[in-house]
Amino acid sequence: MKVILQQTVQKLGVAGDVVEASPGFYRNFLQPRKLAVLATEGALKKREEDKEALKRKAEKAHQESADMADKITAIKTVFIPARAGEGGKLFGKITTKEIAQAIAKELGNEVDKRLIKIDTISALGTYKASIKLATDVQAHFHVEVIAEGTTPTPAAKAEGVSAAEPAEEPIEAEA
């Protein structure tokens, strides 16, 4: 059955495409979520009229994604404090949710955690990460996991260099 996609559906097509979908997939998934409509003669005529509006909307979304990618790339390094034991091994793992929150705190814009791609983080250090904001827009940045109680040096924050110093100097007891 031919349907017109109202929104982009992963592995099926982008908004405005006329695609072939099984009746069950349309009835149980696409239609209830308002992701597609049947490709009737009237719907195809309306699609041609709406194509221009969809094109402008897609260009605007692409430009916003590119701007967001530039902002994320400008950050260079995202610092995430975490509890760690001896040898720099973390208690738990750093998730994409924590990375998304750190980016949101830095930029003021929400980032979907599902768009962030990074290997498992289970120790202190610097890791490469990327975020795919659109099909052809991707931003690369570093995630530096630092021990709780330390802060990155101002030079490290400015340059994106990975370095940490103690937040407070320990007070030595006199004997």
CORSULTA-V281436 format. One record per backbone hydrogen bond with DSSP energy under -0.5 kcal/mol. NH is the residue of the N-H (numbers start at 1). CO is the residue of the C=O. E is the energy in kcal/mol with one decimal. If there is no record, write none. Layout:
# CORSULTA-V281436
nh:NH co:CO e:E
nh:NH co:CO e:E
This chain:
# CORSULTA-V281436
nh:3 co:19 e:-2.7
nh:4 co:37 e:-3.2
nh:5 co:3 e:-0.6
nh:5 co:17 e:-2.5
nh:6 co:35 e:-3.4
nh:7 co:35 e:-1.3
nh:9 co:13 e:-2.5
nh:12 co:9 e:-2.1
nh:13 co:9 e:-2.3
nh:16 co:5 e:-3.2
nh:17 co:14 e:-2.1
nh:19 co:3 e:-2.4
nh:19 co:17 e:-0.7
nh:21 co:1 e:-3.0
nh:21 co:19 e:-0.5
nh:26 co:22 e:-2.3
nh:27 co:23 e:-2.9
nh:28 co:24 e:-2.8
nh:29 co:25 e:-1.8
nh:30 co:25 e:-2.0
nh:31 co:26 e:-3.1
nh:33 co:29 e:-1.1
nh:34 co:31 e:-1.6
nh:35 co:30 e:-2.9
nh:36 co:30 e:-0.8
nh:37 co:4 e:-2.1
nh:39 co:2 e:-2.1
nh:40 co:38 e:-1.8
nh:44 co:40 e:-2.5
nh:45 co:41 e:-1.8
nh:46 co:42 e:-2.3
nh:47 co:43 e:-2.2
nh:48 co:44 e:-1.6
nh:49 co:45 e:-1.4
nh:50 co:46 e:-2.5
nh:51 co:47 e:-1.3
nh:52 co:48 e:-0.5
nh:54 co:50 e:-2.6
nh:55 co:51 e:-2.3
nh:56 co:52 e:-2.2
nh:57 co:53 e:-2.4
nh:58 co:54 e:-2.7
nh:59 co:55 e:-2.4
nh:60 co:56 e:-2.3
nh:61 co:57 e:-2.4
nh:62 co:58 e:-2.5
nh:63 co:59 e:-2.3
nh:64 co:60 e:-2.4
nh:65 co:61 e:-2.3
nh:66 co:62 e:-2.4
nh:67 co:63 e:-2.4
nh:68 co:64 e:-2.4
nh:69 co:65 e:-2.4
nh:70 co:66 e:-2.1
nh:71 co:67 e:-2.1
nh:72 co:68 e:-2.5
nh:73 co:69 e:-2.7
nh:74 co:70 e:-2.0
nh:75 co:71 e:-1.1
nh:76 co:72 e:-1.0
nh:77 co:75 e:-2.6
nh:78 co:142 e:-2.9
nh:79 co:77 e:-0.5
nh:80 co:144 e:-2.7
nh:82 co:146 e:-2.4
nh:85 co:89 e:-3.2
nh:88 co:85 e:-1.5
nh:89 co:86 e:-0.9
nh:90 co:122 e:-2.0
nh:91 co:83 e:-2.0
nh:92 co:90 e:-1.1
nh:94 co:121 e:-1.7
nh:95 co:93 e:-0.5
nh:99 co:95 e:-1.7
nh:100 co:96 e:-2.7
nh:101 co:97 e:-2.2
nh:102 co:98 e:-2.0
nh:103 co:99 e:-2.3
nh:104 co:100 e:-2.4
nh:105 co:101 e:-2.3
nh:106 co:102 e:-1.9
nh:107 co:103 e:-3.0
nh:108 co:104 e:-2.6
nh:115 co:112 e:-1.6
nh:116 co:113 e:-0.9
nh:117 co:130 e:-3.3
nh:118 co:116 e:-0.5
nh:121 co:94 e:-0.6
nh:122 co:120 e:-0.6
nh:124 co:88 e:-2.8
nh:125 co:145 e:-1.7
nh:127 co:143 e:-2.7
nh:129 co:141 e:-2.8
nh:130 co:117 e:-2.0
nh:131 co:139 e:-2.4
nh:132 co:115 e:-1.9
nh:133 co:131 e:-0.9
nh:133 co:137 e:-1.4
nh:134 co:137 e:-1.7
nh:137 co:134 e:-0.7
nh:138 co:136 e:-0.5
nh:139 co:131 e:-2.4
nh:141 co:129 e:-2.4
nh:142 co:76 e:-3.0
nh:143 co:127 e:-3.1
nh:144 co:78 e:-3.0
nh:144 co:142 e:-0.5
nh:145 co:125 e:-3.1
nh:145 co:143 e:-0.6
nh:146 co:80 e:-2.0
nh:146 co:144 e:-0.6
nh:148 co:82 e:-1.7
nh:150 co:147 e:-1.7
nh:151 co:165 e:-2.1
nh:153 co:163 e:-0.9
nh:157 co:153 e:-2.3
nh:158 co:154 e:-2.4
nh:159 co:155 e:-2.7
nh:160 co:156 e:-1.9
nh:161 co:156 e:-0.7
nh:163 co:161 e:-1.0
nh:165 co:151 e:-2.2
nh:167 co:149 e:-2.0
nh:172 co:170 e:-0.6
